[in-house]
């Protein structure tokens, strides 16, 4: 039978020190290992140039098509697979086209009562001379509302992904010199912009306001106005453009336009679903103030489209207003 050793002898044994280290009571290496503060890394110009040269040689060796067999085989396989994929895609499209019904056949699915209703009763029910506008902003106004929201959501996504930091100091550091994004005082561009921008904006407004009377509408008119804003920005720079159009301006415009669209069409949906006569008169077909709510909806859509075009351009070019 083993004898029990004293507590003093037990504290000198390896098992006791192992138990202390295992339970975390004491670190056997603490204060027993020489520790020196690490020197800050510094390299000379020769060492830096040599390191860069070695890195470039290594990258050339890895991505060289002549030396790297795996990369060479991958490129060949990539080309073959790309050609095969294109051939299969073309074959699938040709097979799909072969199953399409003959063009102009009276029995085609598109020749049904829906387009017939648009053509025969569109003017009487919507008050719009332009049948396409009546269809988009009356019969299918709910779809157009969804499209407008898609544009707004897409713009918000671009703002989130490409926006430069809002902090003024960090923004200045990121931009370095705002003249990088500005025209170098191009006299020809600025002169042309002074002449063309006002007619472009006026023409866009005309296309929006007369969309129910002829070709045009909110989408096309908004695109014209957006192009005019982009031309003005390229000619005179962000400093002058931001006097009247900023990110806050765009948000307010879009919120008001989409909210007005929602309220207007909610009223129409409610009255139509409950077989109630709308209090809004369709007016005289061909007059500027006609077609019920279509004129207002065209204006709302034009505001959203113009702001979206300009915002996309600004965010992809500079990352902020």
N, C-alpha and C positions, 0 to 999 in steps of 0.2 A: 504494500500500500504506500503510495507516494505521500511525502510530507508536504504540508502547506508552507510555502515560503512567506517571508515577511513582506509587508507592503513596500518597504524601501527597495528590496531586491526586485520585486515585481515591476516597479516603475522603471527599472533599468533594462528590462527584457524587451526583446524585439516585438513580442505579441502586444505588450502594453502600448508601445509607440504606434504599432499598426492599428490598434483599436482607436487611438486618439485621432489618427489621420483619417480612418474610415468614418468615424462619427462627426468629423469636422471640428473637434475640440482644439486641435493644434496642427499647424502645417509644419512638417519636419524641415522643409526647405526655406521657411521664412527666416530671414536674417542670417542665413547660412550660405547664400549664394550671392556672389558679387554682382551688383547691378550698376550699369553705367547708363547715363542718359544718351539716347540715340542722337547722333548728329544729323543735322538737316541735310537732306540730299542735295548735292550740287555737282554739276558736271561742267567741264570746260567746253569751249566751242568745238574743239577737235573731237572730244568724246561724243558730243551731240551730233555732229555731222557724220561721224562714223556709225553711230546708232541708227540714224535715219537712212544712211546708205545700206546698212545691213538689212533693215526692214524692207526697203524697196527691192533689194535683191531677192529676199525671201518671198515677197508678194509676186515678183516677176516669175520666180520659179514655180510657185503654186498655181498661178493663173496662166501660165504659158501653155498654149495649145500644142506646141511642139514637144515640150518636155513632159507635161502631165498627161499620162495616158488616160486616166479616169476622166479628166475634163474633156479630152478629145473624143472619147467614146460617148460622153454625155451629150456633147454638141451634135454629134451625128445622130444619136437616138432622138434628140429633141427635134431636129429637122424632119426626120422620117415620121415621127408621131404627129407633128404639126401638119404635114401634108396629108396624112391619113385622116386626121380629124377634119380638115377642110373638105376633103372628098366626101366623107360621111355626112357632114353637115349639108353640103350641096345636094347630095342624094336625098336626104330626108326632106329638104325644102321642095325639091322637084316632085317627089312623091306626094307631098301635101298639096302642092299646087295642082297636080293632076286630078285630085278629088274635088276641086272647087267646081261649083256649078257654072254653066256657061254665062258669060256676061250679057246682061239685058234680058235673060229668060224671065218670063212672067211668073214662073213657079219658084223663083229664088226666094230664100227666107227673108231677104230685105224688102221684098215687095209684099207688104202686108198692110194692115189697117192703120198702123202707127204713122208712117210717113204720109199716107193718104190723108189722115186727120190733120197733120201739120200743114199740108198744102191747101186743103180745102177749107179748113176752119181756123187756120192760124191767125189771119188778119182779124176775123170777127172776135175771137176769144182773147187774143193778146193785145190787139191794137197796134202791133208793130208791123210796119211795111216790110222790114227785113225779116224774112221767115227764119233765118238762122238765129238771129238775135232772140226772136220770140221763143224759139225752141230751147236755146241755151239758158235764158234768164226767166223763163216762165214754166214751160213744160218740164224742163230738166234743171230747174234752179237749184235743187238740192245737190245735184252733182257738181254744179259750178261752185257752190259754197264749199264743198269738200276740196275742190281744186285750189281755191283761194287759201284755205287753211293749210294745204300741203305746201304752197309757196311760202307761207309765213313760217311754218315749222322748219322748212329747209333753210330759210334765212337764219332762224334762231340757232340751228345746228352749226351753220357756218360761223356765226358770231361766237359760239362756244369754242369751236375748234381752232379758229384762226385769230381770235382777239388778242391783241397785245395787252400786256399787263396794265391795269388801270392806274397803278401808281405813277405819278408824274415823273419822278426821278428815274424809275426803271424804264419808263416809256421813252424818256429822252436818251437813256443809254442804249436802248434797243434800236432807236431810229438813228442815232449818231448825228445825222445831219438831215433835216427834213427836205433839203434841196435834192436829195437822192431821188425823191418821189415827185419832184416838181419839174415843170418844163423850164428850160433854160431861157426864159423870156423870148420865146419864139414869136416874133412879130407877125409872121404870116399866119400861124395857127390862131393867134389871139384875134387878129383882124377878121379872119374867116369866121371864128366863133362868135364875135360880136354881131356879124351880119346874119349868121344862120341859126344861132340858138333861139332867138325870139320867134322866128317863123316856125321852127321845129316844135317848140312848146305849144304855140297857138294851134298848129296843125294837129298835134296830139289831142289837145282839148276838143277841137272840132270833131275828130274821129270818135272820141268818147261820147260827146253830146249827140251826135247824129248816128250813133250805132243802130238805133231802132228804125232809122229812115233809109239807110243804105249800107253799103259795105263798111265794116268797122266795128267798133264796140270797145269794151273795157280792156280786153287783152291786147288788141292791136294798138289802141290809143295809148295805153300804159307803156307799151314797148317803145313807142315813138318818144314819149316824154322821158323815159329812162335813158334812151340814146342821147337826147339833148342834154340831160344832166351830165352824162359821162363826157360828152364833148366839151362842155363848160369846165369840167374838172380838169381835163387834159390841157386845156388852154390856159386856165388861170390858177390852177393849183388848189390844194386843200384849204389853205388859209382863207381864201375868198368864198369857196363853196360852203365851208362850215359856218359861215355867217347866217345862212338860211336853212341848211340841211345838215343835221347831226344824227347820231344814233338815237337820241331821245326823240327828235322830230319823226324819225321813221317809226319808232315804236308807237308813238301817240297816233300817227296817221293810220297805221295798220289796225290798231285796237279800235279806233273810232269807225273805220271803214267796215271791218268785219262785224263789229257790234251792230252797226246800222243795217248791214245785210241780214244778219240773223233776226233782228227785230222785224224788218220789213217782210221777210219770207215766212217768219213764224206767224205773222198776221194772215198772210195769204194761205198758208197751210191750214190754219185753224178754220178760216171761213170756208175754204174749199172742202175740207174733210167733213164739216158739219152742214154742208149745202146752204151756206149763208151767202147772201149777196154782198159783195165787197162794196165798201163806201167810197173806194177810190175809183174815179171814172177813168175809162180808157181813153177818153178824149177823141179828137178827130184824127183818123189815120192820115199821116203825112205831116201833121203839125209837130213842132218841136216839143211842145208839152202834150204828149200823148203816150199811149201804151202803158198807162198805169205806173207801176213801180219799176219798170224796166230801165227808165232813164236814171233813177237813183241807184239801181244796182250796177249799171254800167259805170257810173262815177266811182262807186266803192271798189269795183274790180280794177279799174284803171289806177286808182291810188295804190292798191296793193302791188300790182304788177310793176309800176314805175319805181316804187320804193325798193322792191325786191331786186330789180335789175341793177339799180345804182348801188345797193348794199353789197351784192355779190361782187361787183367790180371793185369796190373800195376794199373789201375784206381780202380778196385774193391779191390785190396789188400792194396793200400797205399793212393790213391786219388791224385796222381801226379807223374811226373817223378823225 
